[in-house]
């Protein structure tokens, strides 16, 4: 016969975990546990208990389902502030829920840590072996050397009493040792709590009156694989047996992370009726590779202990910020592919682990690029490579996409013009004028036709012919333009040789026809007859124009003037257009002074004299 309301949740009862103290920012040393019962005090299985953290911190899990004995629990992690924290347990989603219960926890900055844990099993009234030893610790896990801190041992769950000395004081090193602590009561598991003012409590579990454990072995959860920083799918579990192979209930088991980093929830479970104890959850470390977890029985050396669980951490998803793009070399020259940069892309997850087996796509800014995509996915080191070359100068910004995720970092490759090519370069050599600079203009280009700056040293110039010159230096005008100048002095034809990197430019040597400079008084000459017979009048004067270097000026247009006997007027000779000027003077008998000037300055040999004798006197 089933009574009305039998099996319906009526009350939530606190089993253990109330009034604990813990280190701020860390999990409590013991779980918070409640029991759901019906109106007849019988346990109710399958009820979903909702846990709520008050005052900061978290609960894990936030919901738990009652077992066959009506129990459900959670792990409380305190917040960052010192003070009191609350945690409520409630049943939601049912028509008439029982009143929630509230746990109170004191968050402190220091804690007690068991350096020697009590044994997993004990006999009633017999001193524990080994006796518990604690150490004062700060929030960072460093030892606190403080004498006189009183630590009290109590039973927090399971009933019974403690015999022997239940208090002990710390020594100068902060070490607290109990010497004759014993548990008295009926068979079952006891939860011990060690407390001191201003310190987070330490807890331990001891099974009293059960058969002696003889072996421990893995029950589930070994040889797993999970993404780094995440929990394995199957929680590690062990089974504890006596020497005859019978499973033992109520045996406290200690799980601890032994390698690979990571973290553990529910590190101190107790075996159930099937002899199995299951860790709350194993989150792997942040590095790819092996992770290990050990399970043992505190204070007991049994067969199979410790049980070692292994798990392999695999890379997470691609991190845009952690993945890398680099180029080597970072500077190349424009080419058809002879000068190139290797682009290395490294795929990494959020914990900086390399990720193999991913496809990578490269892209680059700028014109004239030849971009070779990676031929293979990322290797074991997370890297793969591509190649970039370019035919035009300028900076190239190279970006990468890994498995569809764009990488934040980019690589910059500076492409400079290649070496100047004689076949693609050119020069312009104008005709020259004696006494004036002849400016040679050159344009250097590389094999791709790009302008080449900064290569004045690659240009060699020389002049042969009328004005020989072994070498002279060019000037860089920027943009691939260069100029060089020399000043010829001789009229004639110069041959200007232009070489780039030892090779003559097309059309070299270039001819430059040098003409005479401006007529100069100091070098221009005149032919003036010294004597003119009267009967042979007029007297003919021939003037020839020369520049300052003695070159015949083969053009007209110069202002030669002739003055006779320093008169007030001048005579302009006839310009023959070939650099010569003539004048015919009708002179009477006598001696005449002839002054010839160019632009007002006497010419070479000035002044001249012409004698005209009397008729028949003769010269």
C-alpha positions in Angstrom: 0.0 0.0 0.0 1.4 3.4 -1.0 0.5 6.3 1.4 -0.5 9.7 0.0 2.5 12.0 -0.7 4.9 9.2 -0.1 8.0 9.9 -2.2 7.1 13.5 -2.7 9.8 16.0 -1.7 8.8 17.6 1.6 12.0 18.9 3.2 15.6 19.7 2.3 18.1 18.8 5.1 21.7 20.0 5.4 24.0 17.0 5.6 27.4 18.7 5.7 29.3 21.8 4.6 27.6 24.5 6.7 29.6 27.0 8.7 32.9 26.1 6.9 35.7 28.5 6.3 37.7 28.6 3.1 40.4 30.5 1.3 39.1 33.3 -0.9 39.3 32.5 -4.6 39.6 28.8 -4.0 37.2 25.8 -3.7 36.1 24.8 -0.2 37.9 21.8 1.3 34.6 19.9 1.5 31.5 19.7 -0.7 28.1 21.2 0.3 25.6 18.3 0.7 21.9 18.2 1.3 19.3 15.4 1.6 15.8 15.6 0.2 13.2 13.6 2.2 9.4 13.2 1.9 6.9 13.8 4.7 7.7 10.4 6.3 11.5 11.2 6.4 12.3 8.8 3.6 14.9 9.8 1.0 13.6 11.0 -2.4 15.8 10.1 -5.4 15.8 12.0 -8.7 15.0 15.4 -7.4 16.9 18.3 -9.1 18.6 20.6 -6.5 19.4 24.1 -7.7 22.4 25.8 -6.0 22.9 29.5 -5.9 26.1 31.3 -4.9 25.6 34.5 -2.8 28.2 37.2 -2.2 30.5 36.2 -5.1 32.2 33.1 -6.3 30.6 30.1 -8.0 29.0 26.7 -7.5 29.9 23.6 -9.6 27.6 22.1 -10.7 24.8 24.7 -10.4 22.3 21.8 -10.4 22.6 18.3 -9.1 20.2 15.3 -8.9 19.6 13.4 -5.6 20.9 9.8 -5.5 19.1 6.8 -4.1 19.8 8.0 -0.6 18.3 11.4 -1.4 21.6 13.2 -1.3 22.9 15.9 -3.7 26.0 18.1 -3.5 28.0 20.8 -5.1 31.5 22.4 -4.9 31.6 26.0 -3.6 34.4 28.3 -4.9 34.7 31.5 -2.9 35.0 35.0 -4.4 38.0 37.4 -4.1 36.9 39.2 -0.9 37.3 38.3 2.7 34.0 37.9 4.5 30.8 35.8 4.7 29.4 34.0 1.7 26.0 32.3 1.4 24.9 29.3 -0.7 21.3 28.2 -1.1 19.9 24.9 -2.1 16.3 24.8 -3.5 14.0 22.6 -5.4 12.4 24.4 -8.3 9.8 23.5 -10.9 7.5 21.5 -8.6 4.1 22.4 -7.4 4.8 22.7 -3.7 8.5 23.0 -3.2 10.0 22.7 0.3 11.8 25.7 1.8 15.3 26.2 0.5 18.2 25.8 2.9 21.2 28.1 3.3 24.8 27.4 3.9 27.1 30.0 5.5 30.8 30.1 4.7 33.6 32.4 6.0 36.1 33.5 3.4 39.6 34.1 4.8 43.0 34.9 3.3 44.9 32.1 4.9 44.2 28.4 5.2 45.1 25.2 6.9 46.6 22.5 4.7 47.0 18.8 5.6 50.7 17.9 5.1 50.0 14.5 6.6 46.4 13.3 6.1 44.7 10.9 8.5 44.3 7.3 7.2 41.5 6.3 4.9 40.3 3.7 7.4 40.4 3.4 11.2 39.1 1.3 14.0 36.8 2.8 16.6 38.6 4.2 19.6 42.0 3.4 18.2 44.3 6.4 17.6 44.6 7.3 14.0 47.7 6.2 12.2 49.2 8.3 10.8 48.1 11.2 13.0 47.1 14.3 11.0 49.7 17.1 10.6 48.7 20.5 9.3 50.6 23.5 8.0 49.6 27.2 8.1 49.4 28.5 4.5 48.8 31.9 3.0 46.4 32.5 0.0 49.3 31.8 -2.5 50.1 28.5 -0.9 53.3 29.6 0.9 54.0 28.4 4.4 53.2 30.8 7.3 55.7 30.5 10.2 53.5 31.5 13.1 53.6 29.9 16.6 50.6 29.5 18.9 47.7 29.2 16.4 45.2 26.8 18.0 43.6 24.3 15.6 40.5 22.3 16.7 39.5 18.9 15.2 35.8 18.1 14.9 33.5 15.6 13.2 31.5 17.5 10.7 29.4 14.6 9.3 28.8 11.0 10.1 28.3 11.2 13.9 30.3 9.8 16.7 32.9 11.4 18.9 36.6 12.3 18.9 38.9 10.9 21.6 42.3 12.1 22.6 43.6 15.6 22.1 41.2 17.5 19.8 43.2 20.7 19.8 46.8 21.4 18.9 48.9 24.6 18.6 51.3 25.5 15.8 55.0 25.5 16.4 57.4 28.3 15.2 57.3 26.9 11.7 53.5 27.0 11.6 53.3 23.2 11.8 50.3 21.7 13.8 50.6 18.0 14.8 48.0 15.9 16.5 49.3 13.0 18.6 46.5 10.7 19.9 43.4 11.7 17.9 40.8 8.8 17.6 37.3 8.4 16.3 34.7 6.6 18.4 31.3 5.4 17.0 29.5 2.9 14.8 30.9 1.8 11.4 30.6 4.4 8.7 32.5 7.3 7.1 33.3 10.4 9.2 34.1 13.8 7.8 36.7 15.6 9.9 37.2 19.3 9.9 40.3 21.2 11.3 39.5 24.8 12.1 41.4 27.8 13.5 40.3 31.5 13.8 41.3 33.4 10.7 42.2 30.4 8.6 40.2 28.4 6.0 39.5 24.9 7.4 41.0 21.7 6.1 38.8 18.5 5.8 39.4 14.8 5.5 37.3 11.6 5.5 38.0 8.5 7.5 36.0 5.2 7.2 35.5 3.6 10.6 34.8 -0.1 11.2 35.0 -1.3 7.6 37.2 -4.1 6.1 40.7 -3.2 5.3 41.3 -2.1 1.7 43.6 -4.4 -0.1 43.6 -3.1 -3.7 42.6 -0.1 -5.8 42.2 -0.1 -9.6 40.8 2.1 -12.3 37.1 1.7 -13.0 36.6 4.3 -15.7 38.1 7.4 -17.3 41.6 6.4 -18.4 43.3 6.9 -21.8 41.0 9.7 -22.9 41.5 12.6 -25.2 40.1 16.1 -24.8 40.8 19.6 -26.0 43.3 21.6 -23.9 41.6 23.5 -21.1 38.5 21.4 -21.2 37.1 18.5 -19.1 37.4 14.9 -20.2 34.2 13.3 -21.2 34.3 10.5 -18.7 35.1 11.3 -15.1 37.9 9.2 -13.7 36.8 6.6 -11.2 38.4 3.8 -9.1 37.1 0.7 -7.4 38.4 -0.3 -3.9 38.5 -3.9 -2.8 39.6 -5.9 0.2 42.2 -8.6 0.0 39.6 -11.1 -1.1 38.4 -9.0 -3.9 35.2 -7.8 -2.3 34.2 -4.1 -3.0 34.3 -1.8 -0.1 31.8 1.0 0.6 32.6 4.3 2.4 36.3 4.4 1.6 37.6 8.0 1.0 39.8 8.3 -2.1 42.2 11.1 -2.9 42.6 12.2 -6.5 45.3 14.6 -7.5 46.7 16.1 -10.7 50.2 14.6 -11.3 51.2 16.0 -14.6 50.2 18.3 -17.5 48.6 21.0 -15.2 44.9 21.2 -15.3 42.5 21.1 -12.4 40.2 18.8 -10.5 36.7 19.1 -9.0 35.6 16.7 -6.3 39.0 15.5 -5.4 38.0 13.5 -2.3 35.0 11.2 -3.2 34.0 8.2 -1.1 33.3 4.8 -2.5 29.7 3.8 -2.9 28.0 0.5 -2.4 29.7 -0.7 -5.6 33.1 0.2 -4.2 33.5 2.9 -6.8 34.6 6.5 -6.1 34.3 9.0 -9.0 36.1 12.3 -9.2 34.0 15.4 -9.8 35.6 16.3 -13.0 39.1 16.5 -14.6 39.9 19.6 -16.7 43.1 19.2 -18.7 46.0 21.6 -18.7 46.6 24.3 -21.3 49.5 22.5 -23.2 49.1 19.8 -25.9 50.3 16.4 -24.8 50.1 14.0 -21.8 48.1 14.7 -18.7 48.2 12.4 -15.7 45.9 12.0 -12.6 46.6 9.8 -9.6 44.2 8.2 -7.2 45.2 6.8 -3.9 44.0 5.9 -0.4 45.3 8.3 2.2 47.8 6.7 4.5 47.4 3.2 2.9 49.8 1.4 0.7 47.5 -1.0 -1.1 47.9 -3.0 -4.4 47.6 -0.9 -7.5 48.1 2.4 -5.6 48.4 5.0 -7.0 46.1 4.4 -9.9 47.4 6.5 -12.8 44.9 8.0 -15.3 46.2 9.4 -18.6 44.6 11.8 -21.0 46.0 13.5 -24.1 45.3 17.2 -24.5 44.6 18.1 -28.1 44.8 21.6 -29.7 41.8 23.9 -29.4 40.4 25.9 -32.3 42.5 28.4 -34.2 43.2 31.7 -32.4 43.3 34.7 -34.6 45.5 36.6 -32.1 47.9 33.8 -31.2 48.5 32.5 -34.7 51.5 34.1 -36.5 52.5 35.3 -40.0 56.1 36.0 -40.7 58.3 36.7 -43.8 62.0 35.9 -44.4 63.7 37.9 -45.8 61.6 41.0 -45.1 63.2 42.8 -48.0 63.5 41.5 -51.6 64.2 43.0 -55.0 61.7 43.2 -57.9 62.3 40.2 -60.1 60.6 37.6 -62.2 61.0 35.2 -59.3 64.7 35.1 -58.6 64.3 37.2 -55.5 61.6 35.9 -53.1 60.5 35.8 -49.6 59.2 32.7 -47.7 56.0 33.3 -45.8 55.6 31.2 -42.7 52.2 30.8 -41.1 51.9 29.1 -37.7 48.5 28.0 -36.5 48.0 28.2 -32.7 45.1 27.8 -30.4 44.2 30.2 -27.5 46.8 28.6 -25.2 49.6 29.0 -27.9 49.6 25.3 -28.8 50.6 24.5 -32.5 47.7 23.1 -34.5 48.6 20.6 -37.3 46.6 19.6 -40.4 45.0 22.9 -41.3 44.8 24.5 -44.8 46.2 28.0 -45.1 45.4 30.6 -47.7 47.6 33.6 -48.3 46.8 37.0 -49.8 49.1 40.0 -50.5 48.5 43.7 -51.4 50.2 45.5 -54.3 50.6 44.9 -58.1 52.9 42.5 -59.9 52.8 39.7 -57.2 53.5 36.0 -57.7 52.1 34.4 -54.6 52.7 30.6 -54.2 50.2 29.2 -51.8 51.3 26.6 -49.2 51.6 23.2 -50.8 50.6 21.3 -47.6 48.5 21.8 -44.5 50.2 22.9 -41.3 52.7 20.3 -39.9 53.3 19.0 -36.4 54.7 22.4 -35.4 51.6 24.1 -36.7 53.5 25.8 -39.6 53.4 25.8 -43.3 55.0 28.1 -45.9 54.3 29.9 -49.1 56.4 32.1 -51.4 56.1 35.7 -52.6 57.9 37.5 -55.4 57.0 40.7 -57.2 58.0 42.5 -60.3 57.3 46.1 -59.0 58.7 47.9 -56.0 56.7 48.8 -52.9 55.6 47.3 -49.6 53.5 44.2 -49.6 51.2 43.4 -46.8 50.7 39.6 -46.5 47.8 38.1 -44.6 46.7 34.6 -43.9 43.5 32.6 -43.3 43.8 29.4 -41.4 41.0 26.9 -41.7 38.6 29.8 -42.4 39.9 32.0 -39.5 41.7 35.2 -40.5 45.0 35.8 -38.6 45.3 39.1 -36.9 49.0 39.5 -37.5 50.3 40.3 -40.9 53.8 40.4 -42.5 55.2 43.3 -44.4 57.7 42.7 -47.2 59.6 45.6 -48.7 60.1 45.1 -52.4 62.9 47.3 -53.8 63.9 47.8 -57.4 66.4 45.3 -58.7 70.0 45.9 -59.9 70.2 48.4 -62.8 70.1 46.8 -66.2 72.1 48.3 -69.0 69.7 46.9 -71.6 66.7 48.6 -69.9 68.5 51.9 -69.0 69.0 54.9 -71.2 70.9 58.1 -71.5 70.6 61.4 -73.3 73.7 63.3 -74.3 73.2 66.8 -75.8 75.6 68.7 -78.0 78.0 71.0 -76.1 79.4 74.5 -76.1 82.9 75.2 -75.1 83.1 76.7 -71.7 79.6 75.6 -70.7 78.6 72.5 -68.8 77.2 69.6 -70.9 74.6 67.8 -68.8 74.1 64.1 -69.4 70.8 62.7 -68.3 70.4 59.0 -67.5 67.5 56.8 -66.5 68.3 53.6 -64.7 65.8 50.7 -64.8 66.1 47.2 -63.5 65.4 44.1 -65.6 61.6 44.5 -65.0 61.7 48.1 -66.2 61.4 49.6 -62.7 63.2 52.9 -62.0 66.2 52.3 -59.8 67.3 54.9 -57.3 70.4 55.0 -55.1 72.7 53.4 -57.7 74.9 56.3 -58.7 78.0 54.2 -57.9 77.0 51.7 -60.7 77.4 54.4 -63.4 80.7 54.9 -65.1 81.2 57.8 -67.5 84.1 58.8 -69.7 84.7 61.1 -72.6 87.0 60.7 -75.6 87.5 62.8 -78.7 87.9 66.6 -78.7 87.7 66.7 -74.9 89.0 63.6 -73.2 88.1 62.8 -69.6 88.6 59.5 -67.9 85.7 59.7 -65.4 83.3 62.0 -63.5 80.6 61.3 -61.0 76.8 61.3 -61.5 74.2 62.7 -59.1 71.1 60.9 -58.1 68.0 63.0 -58.8 65.5 60.5 -57.5 63.0 58.4 -59.3 65.7 56.5 -61.2 67.0 59.8 -62.8 70.7 60.7 -62.7 72.7 63.6 -64.1 76.4 64.2 -64.8 78.1 67.2 -66.3 81.4 68.1 -67.8 82.6 71.3 -69.3 84.3 71.0 -72.8 86.9 73.4 -74.0 87.7 72.2 -77.4 85.3 72.5 -80.4 84.8 69.2 -82.2 83.0 65.9 -81.5 83.1 64.1 -78.1 82.3 60.5 -77.6 80.6 60.0 -74.3 80.7 56.4 -72.9 78.0 55.5 -70.4 78.2 52.1 -68.6 76.0 50.6 -65.9 77.6 47.9 -63.8 80.4 47.6 -66.3 78.1 47.2 -69.4 77.6 50.0 -71.9 74.1 51.3 -72.5 72.5 50.8 -75.9 73.8 53.6 -78.2 76.9 54.2 -76.1 79.3 56.0 -76.9 77.0 58.9 -77.5 78.3 61.7 -79.8 78.3 65.3 -78.6 79.2 68.0 -81.1 80.9 70.8 -79.2 80.7 74.2 -80.8 82.8 77.2 -79.9 81.7 79.4 -77.1 81.1 83.1 -77.2 83.6 85.2 -79.0 86.2 86.6 -76.6 88.1 89.9 -77.1 91.3 88.4 -75.8 91.5 85.7 -78.4 89.7 87.2 -81.4 92.2 88.5 -84.0 92.3 90.9 -86.9 94.3 91.2 -90.1 95.1 94.8 -90.7 97.5 95.9 -93.5 100.4 97.9 -92.2 100.7 100.0 -95.4 98.3 100.8 -98.2 99.5 102.6 -101.2 97.3 105.4 -102.1 96.6 104.0 -105.4 95.4 100.7 -103.9 92.7 102.2 -101.6 90.6 101.2 -100.0 92.3 99.2 -97.1 90.7 95.9 -96.3 90.5 94.6 -92.6 89.5 91.0 -91.8 88.5 90.2 -88.2 88.2 86.5 -87.0 86.2 85.6 -83.9 87.6 83.1 -81.4 86.2 82.0 -78.0 88.2 82.1 -74.8 89.7 78.7 -75.5 90.9 79.6 -79.0 88.1 77.9 -80.9 87.0 79.5 -84.1 83.6 80.9 -83.7 81.9 79.7 -86.9 78.9 81.9 -86.6 78.1 85.6 -86.8 76.3 88.0 -84.6 79.1 89.5 -82.6 79.5 93.2 -82.0 82.9 94.1 -83.5 83.5 97.8 -84.0 86.3 99.7 -85.8 87.4 103.2 -84.8 89.9 105.2 -86.9 92.3 107.7 -85.2 90.1 107.5 -82.1 87.4 109.3 -83.7 84.0 109.8 -82.3 82.3 107.4 -84.7 82.7 103.7 -85.2 82.6 101.5 -88.2 80.6 98.2 -88.1 82.3 95.5 -90.2 80.4 93.2 -92.5 79.3 90.0 -90.7 80.1 87.1 -93.1 78.1 84.7 -90.9 81.1 82.3 -90.5 82.9 83.9 -87.7 84.8 86.4 -89.9 84.0 90.1 -90.3 85.4 92.5 -93.0 85.6 96.2 -93.5 87.0 98.4 -96.3 88.5 101.8 -95.3 88.9 104.7 -97.6 91.9 106.5 -96.2 93.8 109.5 -97.4 97.5 109.9 -97.1 98.8 109.7 -93.6 99.3 107.5 -90.6 96.2 106.0 -89.1 95.5 104.4 -85.7 93.0 101.6 -86.0 91.1 100.4 -82.8 89.1 97.2 -83.0 86.8 96.2 -80.1 84.4 93.4 -79.3 81.5 94.6 -77.1 83.5 97.6 -76.3 86.7 95.7 -75.3 89.9 95.8 -77.4 90.7 92.6 -79.2 94.0 90.8 -79.3 96.8 92.9 -80.8 94.9 96.2 -80.6 95.7 99.0 -81.5 96.7 98.6 -85.2 98.3 101.1 -87.6 97.9 101.7 -91.3 100.3 103.9 -93.2 99.1 105.5 -96.5 102.1 107.1 -98.2 102.1 109.9 -100.7 101.4 108.8 -104.3 104.2 107.2 -105.9 106.1 107.1 -102.7 105.4 103.4 -102.2 105.1 101.3 -99.1 
